[in-house]
Amino acid sequence: MPDLNVTLRIPQPSDAVAPANVPPSAEIVRMYGGDVRALPEPSLTRSVGWLTWLRDHPFARMIDLDNVPVGHVRLHALVDADRRARLAIGLFRETHLNRGIGRRAIALTLDHAFGEMALHRLDLRVLAYNTRAIRCYLACGFRHEGTEREAAKVGDAWHDEWVMGILASDDRR
């Protein structure tokens, strides 16, 4: 993993400014499963709404690179009885992809999830065509546990979705 100054921190109201000034990337929206035919215009109102939604999760953190917000990571769908949650991550700009930022942010999140939160299991869902994210998740120790066939409609086409998981006892290093 590259030696990057990646840190996680609790979102602050000022964090709405970063995504509000970034036009949505068709590539990133497509990897999330969004419709690239209707990309929204960046706006502070929309960004404030997103930040409010993000902060409502049991674990939501901004990803900073050299003290500048470049994305977010969250754990959601927390099931206390089973000590499990679902991971989601996103970077704001294409220029931040393929640099190890997401991998480092996930490693920090796993340390927190399996340490302080004492979770037993994390899972995630990823579109099968998002090979860049799948490579990252595999490198972080997640395993492919199954495929939901044609589980997501992106634009006019159906796509498979992978279910991936990691246990506290799995070797992540």
Solvent accessible surface area in square Angstrom, and as a share of the most:
residue,aa,sasa,rsa
1,M,108,0.48
2,P,72,0.45
3,D,151,0.78
4,L,43,0.21
5,N,75,0.39
6,V,8,0.04
7,T,59,0.35
8,L,39,0.19
9,R,71,0.26
10,I,96,0.49
11,P,3,0.02
12,Q,84,0.38
13,P,96,0.60
14,S,81,0.52
15,D,5,0.02
16,A,2,0.02
17,V,78,0.45
18,A,27,0.21
19,P,28,0.18
20,A,14,0.11
21,N,102,0.52
22,V,19,0.11
23,P,89,0.56
24,P,38,0.24
25,S,20,0.13
26,A,49,0.38
27,E,61,0.27
28,I,17,0.09
29,V,27,0.16
30,R,90,0.33
31,M,32,0.14
32,Y,123,0.47
33,G,25,0.24
34,G,24,0.23
35,D,57,0.29
36,V,59,0.34
37,R,155,0.56
38,A,76,0.59
39,L,62,0.31
40,P,48,0.30
41,E,141,0.63
42,P,45,0.28
43,S,46,0.30
44,L,99,0.49
45,T,117,0.68
46,R,134,0.49
47,S,6,0.04
48,V,74,0.43
49,G,42,0.41
50,W,57,0.20
51,L,8,0.04
52,T,78,0.46
53,W,115,0.40
54,L,0,0.00
55,R,112,0.41
56,D,116,0.60
57,H,34,0.15
58,P,77,0.49
59,F,7,0.03
60,A,6,0.04
61,R,51,0.19
62,M,0,0.00
63,I,0,0.00
64,D,7,0.03
65,L,17,0.08
66,D,85,0.44
67,N,123,0.63
68,V,89,0.51
69,P,33,0.21
70,V,4,0.02
71,G,0,0.00
72,H,18,0.08
73,V,0,0.00
74,R,36,0.13
75,L,0,0.00
76,H,41,0.18
77,A,60,0.47
78,L,62,0.31
79,V,50,0.28
80,D,113,0.58
81,A,100,0.77
82,D,75,0.39
83,R,124,0.45
84,R,88,0.32
85,A,5,0.04
86,R,57,0.21
87,L,6,0.03
88,A,22,0.17
89,I,31,0.16
90,G,5,0.05
91,L,19,0.10
92,F,29,0.12
93,R,109,0.40
94,E,86,0.38
95,T,101,0.59
96,H,25,0.11
97,L,36,0.18
98,N,114,0.58
99,R,102,0.37
100,G,18,0.18
101,I,1,0.00
102,G,12,0.12
103,R,83,0.30
104,R,79,0.29
105,A,0,0.00
106,I,1,0.01
107,A,15,0.12
108,L,45,0.22
109,T,0,0.00
110,L,3,0.01
111,D,59,0.31
112,H,40,0.18
113,A,0,0.00
114,F,31,0.13
115,G,45,0.43
116,E,144,0.65
117,M,50,0.22
118,A,52,0.41
119,L,9,0.05
120,H,82,0.37
121,R,55,0.20
122,L,0,0.00
123,D,11,0.06
124,L,3,0.02
125,R,92,0.34
126,V,10,0.05
127,L,9,0.05
128,A,32,0.25
129,Y,49,0.19
130,N,14,0.07
131,T,78,0.46
132,R,65,0.24
133,A,20,0.15
134,I,12,0.06
135,R,143,0.52
136,C,29,0.18
137,Y,20,0.08
138,L,86,0.43
139,A,46,0.36
140,C,8,0.05
141,G,16,0.16
142,F,4,0.02
143,R,147,0.54
144,H,80,0.36
145,E,88,0.39
146,G,26,0.25
147,T,59,0.34
148,E,73,0.33
149,R,205,0.75
150,E,108,0.49
151,A,46,0.36
152,A,21,0.16
153,K,111,0.47
154,V,17,0.10
155,G,26,0.25
156,D,116,0.60
157,A,48,0.37
158,W,137,0.48
159,H,47,0.21
160,D,48,0.25
161,E,34,0.15
162,W,58,0.20
163,V,24,0.14
164,M,0,0.00
165,G,1,0.01
166,I,0,0.00
167,L,58,0.29
168,A,43,0.34
169,S,97,0.63
170,D,21,0.11
171,D,117,0.60
172,R,49,0.18
173,R,203,0.74
